[in-house]
């Protein structure tokens, strides 16, 4: 994934929709994300299968990747949640990952700008949401600098398998 001397700028970053060939890279990014943020080790086969199935339409949404040249250095996933209150799709930003050497270089900003541009062009999209760990102050500051604001909701979860 690149040496410690790699430097990137937002101008050099290109954003595109992910394709099936990106599944392995995205799965590794998701494993790294779980390790870094929650101290969890995810099973490679399970995550790769989950990413592959999602890319093939198992759920409503898409992945995008950030590249320098042909090297993928970041990704995020968008899932759709229908809002009957707003008569539109809420896009959830999830599985955000940028390689360590590309962080704080504008890569997430480029990913986010691409998502906003697509959302604004789609009349069915009514908003963007994401969730973030309470202690992740750096991410929270980044999201706020991009115009996102904290809502008064808490997330509850229950696994069923």
C-alpha positions, 0 to 999 in steps of 0.5 A: 500500500505505499511507503511512509513517504507517499504524499497525496493531494486532493487534486491527484485523487480520482473517485469512481464507483467500485467494481467487483475487482475491488472487492478484495481491497475493500475487504482488507480496508474494512478489516483494517477499519474494524481493527483500528476503530473497534479492536476487532479482527474480522474474518477475511472470507466473510468480509470479502463475501459481504463486499462481493455480494453488496457489489453484485446488488445484495442490498441497495447502495454502492461503494466508491473508491479513491485512487491515485493513478491506479492504486486504490487508497480509500473507499466508502459505502453508501446504503439507502434507507427510505424515509417516508417522512421525507419521501426520499432516500437517505444515503448512509455513509459507511465503511469509510477508510483511507490508507494511513499514508493518505490520511489528512491529505484531502482524500475523504474530502474528495470522496465526500464531495463526490457523494454530495454531487451525486446526491444533489443530482438525484431527486430521490435523495433527501439527505446524507447520514453517518454514524461515528464513534463518540471518541473519534474526535478527529472524524467528528471534526472532519464531518462538521467541517464538511457541513454535517451536524450531530443529530440527537439520535442514538444507535441501537443494534441487535444481531439476529444471526 
